[in-house]
Amino acid sequence: MRIEEGDKDASGQDKRSAGVRSMNSVLSTLRVFEEVALRQPIGVSELSRVTHIPKSSAQRCLVTLQQAGWLRVVDPEHARWGVTMKALTLGLRGAGEQDLREVAGPVIKRLAAETDETVQLGLRDGEDYVIVAREDSTHVVRVFLDIGTRLPLQATSAGVAIMARLGAADIDQLLRRELEEFAEFPMPDSDELRQEIARTAERGYALNISSSWYRPHVSSIAAAVTNPVGQPIAALTLSMPEIRYDSAREKDLAQLVIAAADEISRLISSA
């Protein structure tokens, strides 16, 4: 069979055209993602206007990014979009956990020195909390968790502090998780957790002073670390043995933890 030169040219041109269209689609999707991250929450009409992408094309980009787990509808009533925690967590990690430790390190050290108790900083990773930095107490008896320890959000005061800054739908989804690996511990049930999340949202910090957690005889105070639009991406925790917890100092310690968490939030935003 003989292939005419014109046929070869036409075939090659079709492939090049398809490649250009595919690349343009990728670039449009990335542009949509960038604008949502900068302007969230944002609707498709405004998105089309600022990107100069047709509304139907912008909608397809939004759906694609939603299916991939990068975007979600944050305001169903007005169909406005925002980024997911997947995007936020990856973005923070993209800068490197070492960079995060360098930014937050002085704040963590100062809080540990002011209280002489162990301070931990952890990132939210989906349904989990991962410790990325720690400053130990000088006491012989102290709380200790390895860097890199991964725990369910429901199992820690840090996780409760994070959940207290989330919407009801996100909390519902997180509390559906079954903690089979913690079945031997006296963990609070979903109703108890909801009550604790509500109390945390009201007072501004999470408090664990009971034995109904995965680490009995450990008391802790935690506050959320947020991104520039107020979404919780991490948490700071002050931990101590239960025997050293003094309820008379609770509010003073909590204010120190909140102030430190807020300072880290500002440092992350300006980094």
PyMOL commands that set and color helices and strands:
alter all, ss='L'
color gray80, all
select helices_A, chain A and resi 5-39+44-51+55-67+85-94+97-115+153-155+157-163+168-175+180-182+190-203+242-244+247-270
alter helices_A, ss='H'
color red, helices_A
select strands_A, chain A and resi 42-43+71-75+80-83+118-125+128-135+150-152+206-208+218-226+232-241
alter strands_A, ss='S'
color yellow, strands_A
deselect
rebuild
show_as cartoon
